[in-house]
Amino acid sequence: MVRKYERTPGLRKYGDYNEDNLLAVMDAVKSGISKKLAAIVYKVPHTTSVRRLLGRNIGKIGHLTVSTAEEERLITETLGIVSHWGFPLTKPNIRDIV
């Protein structure tokens, strides 16, 4: 199994653009270029650029995480300490803790 999966760009059109390109589209539209032409030039889906310009769906793609990055770091440190003491936990135990 792969430890850190990196999606190959171009396989799916959903979310297949850089945030920098999207910001460039927004700047181009503000400077006077049409929305559709800017989306074509910077290779960002037209509907995505229009939604971003209107202020809709600005968040990240996908579901929200259950815990914050700080909480995840704390949990991993604690699990490491507990396993070092000789009390390794199974997956169901970890799920119960979280």
Contacts in CASP RR format, 6 or more apart in sequence:
PFRMAT RR
TARGET T0000
AUTHOR 0000-0000-0000
METHOD contacts of the structure
MODEL  1
MVRKYERTPGLRKYGDYNEDNLLAVMDAVKSGISKKLAAIVYKVPHTTSV
RRLLGRNIGKIGHLTVSTAEEERLITETLGIVSHWGFPLTKPNIRDIV
9 16 0 8 1.000
10 16 0 8 1.000
13 45 0 8 1.000
14 61 0 8 1.000
15 45 0 8 1.000
15 48 0 8 1.000
15 61 0 8 1.000
17 42 0 8 1.000
17 43 0 8 1.000
17 44 0 8 1.000
17 45 0 8 1.000
17 48 0 8 1.000
21 42 0 8 1.000
21 43 0 8 1.000
21 44 0 8 1.000
22 42 0 8 1.000
22 44 0 8 1.000
22 48 0 8 1.000
22 49 0 8 1.000
22 52 0 8 1.000
24 38 0 8 1.000
24 42 0 8 1.000
25 35 0 8 1.000
25 38 0 8 1.000
25 39 0 8 1.000
25 41 0 8 1.000
25 42 0 8 1.000
25 44 0 8 1.000
25 49 0 8 1.000
25 52 0 8 1.000
26 49 0 8 1.000
26 52 0 8 1.000
26 53 0 8 1.000
28 38 0 8 1.000
28 41 0 8 1.000
28 42 0 8 1.000
29 35 0 8 1.000
29 38 0 8 1.000
29 49 0 8 1.000
29 53 0 8 1.000
33 41 0 8 1.000
35 46 0 8 1.000
35 49 0 8 1.000
35 50 0 8 1.000
35 53 0 8 1.000
36 46 0 8 1.000
38 49 0 8 1.000
39 45 0 8 1.000
39 46 0 8 1.000
39 48 0 8 1.000
39 49 0 8 1.000
40 46 0 8 1.000
51 57 0 8 1.000
52 58 0 8 1.000
66 98 0 8 1.000
67 75 0 8 1.000
67 98 0 8 1.000
75 94 0 8 1.000
75 97 0 8 1.000
75 98 0 8 1.000
79 89 0 8 1.000
79 94 0 8 1.000
82 88 0 8 1.000
82 89 0 8 1.000
83 89 0 8 1.000
89 97 0 8 1.000
END
